[in-house]
Amino acid sequence: MLTIGGSQMSVREMMSAIGLKHRENFLANYLNPAICEGYIRLLYPDSPRHPRQRYLLTAKGMILYNAHND
């Protein structure tokens, strides 16, 4: 979540920013749990495999992000 901040990022951009290379591991251990917990949402929620899919923080995610940065 701290990687995304106030921007929109693709899976590849997030993985690069935190230095991970194994996509399945990243999805299973980081991205999917954050989505399920309501911290991150999809830019195109009706089309998960959209070619320009990006992820951004929800209001809940922004609260946690701002609390960590204060």
N, C-alpha and C positions, 0 to 999 in steps of 0.2 A: 504494500500500500504506500509506503513511503517513497517508493520509486515513481509511482504515478503522480502523486501530488494533485495539482490542479489541471493536469494535462490529460490528453487521451493517448493511449499507447497500444500498439499491437503486441501480440505474444512475443514475437521476435525481439521487439524493442525492449520489453520488460526483461526478458531473459538476458539480453546483452548488457543491460544496465546493472544487473546483479551478478553477472558472471556465470550464469548457468548455461549448459549446452544440451542437456537431455530434455527434450520437449515433454515427453510423457511424464517424467518425474516432476517437472515444473507444474504441469497441469494438475496432476494428482495431489501433490503436496502443498502447493501454494495457491494457484489461481482458482481451481474449483472450490476448495474450502472457503476462500474469501468471498466468492460469489454466493455460495450457499448460506453464509453467515450474514450476507447483506451489506458487505463493505465495498464490493465492486459490482458494476453492472456493465452489460454489453451496450454498445452504441446502437446496434441493430438487433434487438432482442428477439424479433420474429424470424430472423435469419442468422443463426449461429455461425454458419459457414460463409457468410458474406465476404467477398474478396477484400473489402475495405474495413473489415471488422476491427473495432478498437474497444478498449476497456477504459472505464473512468470510475472515479470514486462516487459512491452514493452519499447522501447527507450523513449517514452513520459513519461512513469511511472518512469523510471530511472532518467530522468532529474528532475522531481518533488521530487523524493526521495533524490537525491544528493543535491538539493537546500535546502531541509528541514534539512539535516544533516550538512550543512556547517555553 
